[in-house]
Amino acid sequence: MFELLPDRPTVRAEPAGAGAAETARGRLLIVNVRGFKRADALYRELRALGWDTTVVDVDETALLRWYARARAFRPSLARWRQRVERVAGRLARTAFAFRYRSRRYGRLIEQSGAKYDLILQGGGMFAPAWPLPTTRYAIFCDCTVKLGEGEILSGVDFASAASAAKWYALEASLYRHAGRVFSASEWVRDSLLRDYGVEPGRAVTVGEGSSLRAPDSALTRHDSRTILYVGYEFQRKGGEVLLAAFEKVAAEIPDAELVIAGPPRVARPLPPRVRLLGRLEPAELSRLYARASLFVMPSLFEPFGQVFLEAMEHALPCVGSDRGAIPEIIVDGRTGLIAPAGDPRALAERIIYLLHRPDTMRLMGERGRARVRERFTWPAVARRIDAGLLELL
């Protein structure tokens, strides 16, 4: 028998630590989607700036999970699993699910007993209460649902046009009533203005920060001809495109090597000189960045691309696609190269060009590290969000 467990929030008040600001900003309740661990660094930085933060971790409700499994049931286990994924994706973006999550999480926040002046919520899949709360709130948004519409690998799939219209009305209401919507990229901010009618002054691009920090003394071997790919969703992040491109690269540069970190397996046989390492711990991943010469991830759909920040932090030049926020991270021709998404030939040409030029890769890597440390750190992101939150008090 399966046991249906009630949803319970995890409430945590993070200590400020050494160097915390003495000037108190206010009481900030952070509604965090469980599993969004990279944002923990942001929350610590906000506390260091003087915010009295309480983090409430919320998860997808058990009712929605079990409803999707029951609705998708098929006698064949393989077919059931396929159906569950599609049904769950559709259910997650329904007006019913939005309101249900919002009411449920609103009650959990109330039960937590947290005292707050402002709410900062991660993502736009629910509201911090339903009806919308009277307390002023802000949203941190790394992607809108509208940006995934029509993208097969985004997971956005509505049962009907009517279902989509109802969802977008609620998502738009959430964003438009927020005191601020902090977007991870200009790509997302443009969607907030164009697709949801958010006032320009309320939508602020703040970026994201690197989850890994490389030692200043770390040396990257730009002459090793090792290409590194890091990505768990292999198809969505262009893994198949990279494998096709690597065959062309290997024909031109026989000693080139491709290292794939993240996926436990891939659907096709691997060509020679391709290594699949699976999931790695952060320390192992950092050592892998240090041993590579070039980082490549040609995503077909990519809301942001954290791994580019990690690679640039390790002074690696990057090759990425022209999708999502990637062109905002990689400065084409200065910190790496941009290739058309889904084009193995164009991707191979850029990889070959760089592998033949270690001095160019070294210079791009140095520029990339400087760019990340100037623009894409969690302290920098926290300062931008801090300025917006102070205007809401």
C-alpha positions as CSV (number, residue, x, y, z in Angstrom):
1,M,0.0,0.0,0.0
2,F,1.1,3.5,-0.7
3,E,0.8,6.1,2.1
4,L,-0.4,9.6,1.3
5,L,1.6,11.9,3.5
6,P,0.4,15.4,4.4
7,D,2.3,18.4,3.1
8,R,4.4,20.1,5.7
9,P,6.6,23.2,5.2
10,T,10.2,23.3,6.3
11,V,10.8,26.6,8.1
12,R,14.3,27.8,8.6
13,A,15.8,31.1,9.9
14,E,19.3,31.2,8.6
15,P,22.0,32.8,10.9
16,A,23.6,35.9,9.4
17,G,27.1,34.8,10.1
18,A,30.3,36.9,10.3
19,G,30.2,40.2,8.5
20,A,26.5,40.6,8.6
21,A,25.1,44.1,8.2
22,E,24.2,45.9,11.4
23,T,21.4,48.0,9.8
24,A,18.1,46.0,9.9
25,R,16.1,46.2,6.7
26,G,12.9,44.4,7.7
27,R,11.3,41.0,8.1
28,L,11.4,39.0,4.9
29,L,9.5,35.8,4.4
30,I,11.0,33.7,1.6
31,V,8.8,31.1,0.0
32,N,11.2,28.7,-1.6
33,V,10.3,25.7,-3.9
34,R,12.0,22.7,-2.3
35,G,14.9,21.5,-4.5
36,F,15.9,25.0,-5.7
37,K,19.1,24.8,-3.6
38,R,21.2,27.2,-5.6
39,A,19.0,30.1,-4.2
40,D,20.1,29.3,-0.7
41,A,23.2,31.4,-1.4
42,L,21.0,34.3,-2.4
43,Y,18.9,34.1,0.9
44,R,22.1,34.1,3.0
45,E,23.3,37.2,1.2
46,L,20.0,39.0,1.8
47,R,20.3,38.2,5.5
48,A,23.9,39.5,5.5
49,L,22.5,42.8,4.1
50,G,20.3,43.2,7.1
51,W,17.1,41.4,6.3
52,D,15.5,39.2,9.0
53,T,14.8,36.2,6.8
54,T,12.6,33.2,7.4
55,V,12.6,30.6,4.6
56,V,9.6,28.4,4.1
57,D,10.3,25.4,1.8
58,V,7.2,24.2,-0.1
59,D,6.8,21.2,-2.3
60,E,4.4,20.0,-4.9
61,T,1.3,18.8,-3.1
62,A,0.6,15.1,-2.6
63,L,-2.9,15.5,-3.9
64,L,-1.7,16.7,-7.3
65,R,1.0,14.0,-7.6
66,W,-1.4,11.2,-6.8
67,Y,-4.2,12.6,-9.0
68,A,-1.7,12.6,-12.0
69,R,-0.7,9.0,-11.3
70,A,-4.3,7.8,-11.1
71,R,-5.4,9.8,-14.2
72,A,-2.5,8.4,-16.2
73,F,-2.9,4.7,-15.2
74,R,-2.1,2.1,-17.9
75,P,-1.6,-1.6,-17.4
76,S,1.8,-1.4,-18.9
77,L,4.4,0.1,-16.4
78,A,6.4,1.7,-19.2
79,R,3.3,3.3,-20.8
80,W,2.1,4.4,-17.3
81,R,5.4,6.2,-16.7
82,Q,5.2,8.0,-20.0
83,R,1.6,9.1,-19.4
84,V,2.3,10.2,-15.8
85,E,4.9,12.7,-17.0
86,R,2.5,14.2,-19.6
87,V,-0.5,14.3,-17.3
88,A,1.5,15.7,-14.4
89,G,2.9,18.4,-16.7
90,R,-0.6,19.4,-18.0
91,L,-2.1,19.3,-14.5
92,A,0.7,21.5,-13.0
93,R,-0.3,24.3,-15.4
94,T,-4.1,24.4,-14.8
95,A,-6.1,27.0,-13.0
96,F,-7.2,24.4,-10.5
97,A,-3.5,23.5,-9.6
98,F,-2.5,27.2,-9.4
99,R,-5.4,28.0,-7.0
100,Y,-5.0,24.8,-5.0
101,R,-1.2,25.3,-4.5
102,S,-1.8,29.0,-3.6
103,R,-4.4,28.2,-0.9
104,R,-2.4,25.3,0.4
105,Y,0.9,27.2,0.7
106,G,-0.9,30.2,2.1
107,R,-2.2,28.0,4.9
108,L,1.2,26.5,5.5
109,I,2.7,30.0,5.8
110,E,0.1,30.9,8.3
111,Q,0.7,27.8,10.3
112,S,4.4,28.4,10.3
113,G,3.8,31.4,12.6
114,A,6.4,33.5,10.7
115,K,6.3,37.3,11.2
116,Y,7.1,39.3,8.1
117,D,6.8,42.7,6.4
118,L,7.4,41.5,2.8
119,I,7.3,38.2,0.9
120,L,9.8,37.1,-1.7
121,Q,8.6,34.1,-3.7
122,G,10.6,31.8,-6.0
123,G,8.8,31.3,-9.4
124,G,5.4,31.9,-10.7
125,M,3.6,28.6,-10.5
126,F,1.5,29.7,-7.5
127,A,0.8,32.7,-5.3
128,P,1.8,33.1,-1.7
129,A,-1.9,32.9,-0.8
130,W,-5.3,32.8,-2.5
131,P,-6.9,35.3,-2.9
132,L,-3.7,37.3,-3.4
133,P,-2.3,38.5,-0.1
134,T,-2.6,42.1,1.1
135,T,1.0,42.0,2.3
136,R,3.3,43.3,-0.4
137,Y,5.2,40.6,-2.2
138,A,8.0,40.2,-4.9
139,I,8.7,37.3,-7.3
140,F,12.1,35.9,-8.4
141,C,11.5,34.6,-11.9
142,D,13.9,32.6,-14.0
143,C,11.4,31.7,-16.7
144,T,7.8,32.3,-17.6
145,V,5.4,29.6,-18.8
146,K,4.8,31.6,-22.0
147,L,8.5,31.3,-23.0
148,G,8.1,27.5,-23.0
149,E,4.9,27.5,-25.1
150,G,5.6,25.8,-28.4
151,E,8.9,24.5,-27.2
152,I,8.7,20.6,-27.2
153,L,11.4,20.2,-24.7
154,S,10.2,22.8,-22.2
155,G,7.6,20.7,-20.6
156,V,4.8,23.2,-21.3
157,D,1.8,21.4,-22.6
158,F,-1.8,22.5,-22.2
159,A,-4.8,20.2,-22.7
160,S,-6.7,22.9,-24.6
161,A,-6.6,26.6,-25.6
162,A,-9.2,27.3,-22.9
163,S,-7.0,25.7,-20.2
164,A,-4.0,27.8,-21.4
165,A,-6.0,31.0,-21.3
166,K,-7.2,30.4,-17.7
167,W,-3.6,29.6,-16.6
168,Y,-2.2,32.7,-18.2
169,A,-4.8,34.9,-16.6
170,L,-3.8,33.7,-13.1
171,E,0.0,33.9,-13.9
172,A,-0.4,37.4,-15.2
173,S,-2.4,38.5,-12.2
174,L,0.3,37.2,-9.9
175,Y,3.0,39.2,-11.7
176,R,1.0,42.3,-12.2
177,H,0.1,42.6,-8.5
178,A,3.7,42.0,-7.3
179,G,5.5,45.0,-6.0
180,R,8.6,43.8,-8.0
181,V,9.3,40.9,-10.3
182,F,13.0,40.2,-10.3
183,S,14.0,38.4,-13.5
184,A,17.1,36.3,-14.0
185,S,17.6,37.7,-17.5
186,E,16.4,40.3,-20.0
187,W,14.9,37.5,-22.0
188,V,12.5,36.8,-19.1
189,R,11.9,40.5,-18.4
190,D,10.9,41.0,-22.0
191,S,8.3,38.2,-21.6
192,L,7.0,39.7,-18.4
193,L,6.3,43.0,-20.2
194,R,5.2,41.6,-23.5
195,D,3.2,38.5,-22.5
196,Y,1.9,39.5,-19.0
197,G,1.5,43.2,-19.0
198,V,3.9,43.9,-16.1
199,E,4.7,47.6,-15.7
200,P,8.3,48.2,-16.9
201,G,9.2,49.8,-13.5
202,R,8.2,46.7,-11.6
203,A,10.3,44.3,-13.7
204,V,14.0,44.3,-12.7
205,T,16.7,42.1,-14.2
206,V,19.0,40.9,-11.4
207,G,20.7,37.9,-12.9
208,E,21.9,34.8,-11.1
209,G,25.1,33.7,-9.4
210,S,27.6,30.9,-9.8
211,S,27.1,28.0,-7.5
212,L,30.8,27.1,-7.6
213,R,33.8,29.2,-6.7
214,A,37.2,28.4,-8.2
215,P,40.4,29.1,-6.3
216,D,42.3,32.1,-7.7
217,S,45.3,29.8,-8.1
218,A,43.4,27.3,-10.2
219,L,45.0,26.7,-13.6
220,T,43.0,25.7,-16.6
221,R,44.8,23.7,-19.4
222,H,43.7,25.4,-22.6
223,D,45.9,23.2,-24.7
224,S,44.5,19.8,-23.6
225,R,41.8,19.7,-26.3
226,T,39.3,18.4,-23.7
227,I,35.7,19.5,-24.3
228,L,33.4,19.5,-21.3
229,Y,29.6,19.2,-21.3
230,V,27.6,19.4,-18.0
231,G,23.9,18.9,-18.2
232,Y,21.4,16.4,-16.7
233,E,18.6,16.8,-19.2
234,F,20.7,15.6,-22.1
235,Q,18.2,16.1,-25.0
236,R,16.9,19.5,-23.9
237,K,20.5,20.8,-23.2
238,G,21.7,19.8,-26.7
239,G,23.6,16.7,-25.9
240,E,22.6,14.9,-29.0
241,V,23.6,17.9,-31.1
242,L,27.0,17.9,-29.4
243,L,27.6,14.2,-30.1
244,A,26.8,14.8,-33.8
245,A,29.2,17.8,-33.8
246,F,31.9,15.9,-32.0
247,E,32.1,13.4,-34.8
248,K,33.1,16.2,-37.2
249,V,35.5,17.7,-34.6
250,A,37.2,14.3,-34.1
251,A,37.7,13.9,-37.9
252,E,39.6,17.2,-37.9
253,I,41.3,16.9,-34.5
254,P,41.9,13.2,-33.7
255,D,43.2,13.8,-30.2
256,A,40.1,15.8,-29.1
257,E,38.2,14.4,-26.2
258,L,34.6,15.0,-25.1
259,V,33.7,14.5,-21.4
260,I,30.0,14.4,-20.5
261,A,28.9,15.0,-16.9
262,G,25.4,14.7,-15.6
263,P,23.2,12.1,-17.3
264,P,23.6,8.5,-16.1
265,R,23.1,7.2,-19.7
266,V,22.4,8.4,-23.2
267,A,20.1,6.9,-25.9
268,R,22.8,6.3,-28.6
269,P,26.2,4.5,-28.6
270,L,29.0,6.9,-27.7
271,P,31.6,7.7,-30.4
272,P,35.3,7.0,-29.6
273,R,37.0,9.4,-27.2
274,V,33.7,10.3,-25.5
275,R,33.5,9.6,-21.7
276,L,30.2,9.6,-19.8
277,L,30.7,10.3,-16.1
278,G,27.2,10.6,-14.8
279,R,26.2,12.8,-11.8
280,L,29.1,14.3,-9.9
281,E,29.5,16.1,-6.5
282,P,30.5,19.8,-6.7
283,A,34.1,19.2,-5.7
284,E,34.5,16.5,-8.4
285,L,32.8,18.9,-10.9
286,S,35.2,21.7,-10.0
287,R,38.2,19.5,-10.7
288,L,36.6,18.5,-14.0
289,Y,36.3,22.2,-15.0
290,A,39.9,22.7,-14.1
291,R,41.1,19.9,-16.4
292,A,39.1,20.9,-19.5
293,S,40.0,23.3,-22.2
294,L,36.6,24.3,-23.5
295,F,33.0,24.2,-22.2
296,V,30.2,23.4,-24.6
297,M,26.4,23.2,-24.0
298,P,24.3,23.8,-27.1
299,S,20.8,23.9,-25.4
300,L,17.7,23.7,-27.4
301,F,15.7,25.3,-24.6
302,E,17.4,27.0,-21.7
303,P,15.8,29.4,-19.2
304,F,19.2,30.5,-17.9
305,G,22.3,28.3,-17.9
306,Q,24.0,28.1,-14.5
307,V,26.7,25.8,-15.8
308,F,28.1,28.6,-18.0
309,L,28.7,30.7,-14.9
310,E,30.5,27.7,-13.3
311,A,32.7,27.2,-16.4
312,M,33.5,30.9,-16.7
313,E,34.4,31.0,-13.0
314,H,37.0,28.3,-13.8
315,A,38.3,30.4,-16.7
316,L,36.9,28.2,-19.4
317,P,35.8,29.7,-22.7
318,C,32.2,28.7,-23.5
319,V,30.3,27.7,-26.6
320,G,26.5,27.9,-26.3
321,S,23.4,28.2,-28.4
322,D,21.4,31.3,-29.3
323,R,18.5,30.3,-27.1
324,G,17.1,31.8,-23.9
325,A,19.5,33.8,-21.7
326,I,22.7,32.2,-23.1
327,P,23.6,35.2,-25.3
328,E,23.3,37.4,-22.2
329,I,25.9,35.3,-20.4
330,I,28.4,34.5,-23.2
331,V,29.7,37.6,-25.0
332,D,30.1,36.3,-28.5
333,G,33.7,36.6,-29.7
334,R,35.0,37.8,-26.3
335,T,34.2,35.2,-23.6
336,G,33.2,32.4,-26.0
337,L,31.1,31.8,-29.2
338,I,27.4,31.5,-29.9
339,A,26.1,28.9,-32.4
340,P,22.7,28.4,-33.9
341,A,20.7,26.0,-31.8
342,G,20.3,22.5,-33.3
343,D,23.0,22.9,-36.0
344,P,25.8,20.3,-35.5
345,R,27.9,21.7,-38.4
346,A,28.0,25.2,-37.1
347,L,28.7,24.0,-33.6
348,A,31.6,21.8,-34.8
349,E,33.1,24.8,-36.7
350,R,33.2,26.9,-33.6
351,I,34.7,24.1,-31.5
352,I,37.4,23.4,-34.1
353,Y,38.2,27.1,-34.4
354,L,38.8,27.4,-30.7
355,L,40.7,24.1,-30.2
356,H,43.2,25.2,-32.8
357,R,43.8,28.5,-30.9
358,P,44.7,27.9,-27.2
359,D,45.8,31.5,-26.7
360,T,42.4,32.7,-27.8
361,M,40.8,30.2,-25.4
362,R,43.0,31.4,-22.6
363,L,42.1,35.1,-23.3
364,M,38.4,34.3,-23.5
365,G,38.6,32.3,-20.3
366,E,40.2,35.2,-18.4
367,R,37.5,37.6,-19.7
368,G,34.8,35.2,-18.8
369,R,36.0,34.8,-15.2
370,A,36.2,38.6,-14.8
371,R,32.7,38.9,-16.2
372,V,31.3,36.3,-13.8
373,R,32.9,37.9,-10.8
374,E,31.7,41.3,-11.7
375,R,28.1,40.6,-12.7
376,F,27.1,37.0,-11.8
377,T,27.7,36.5,-8.1
378,W,25.0,35.9,-5.5
379,P,26.2,39.0,-3.5
380,A,25.7,41.1,-6.6
381,V,22.3,39.6,-7.2
382,A,21.3,40.2,-3.6
383,R,22.3,43.9,-3.8
384,R,20.1,44.4,-6.8
385,I,17.1,42.6,-5.1
386,D,17.8,44.5,-1.9
387,A,17.4,47.8,-3.6
388,G,14.0,46.7,-5.1
389,L,12.8,45.3,-1.8
390,L,13.7,48.5,0.1
391,E,11.4,50.5,-2.2
392,L,8.5,48.3,-1.1
393,L,8.8,48.9,2.6
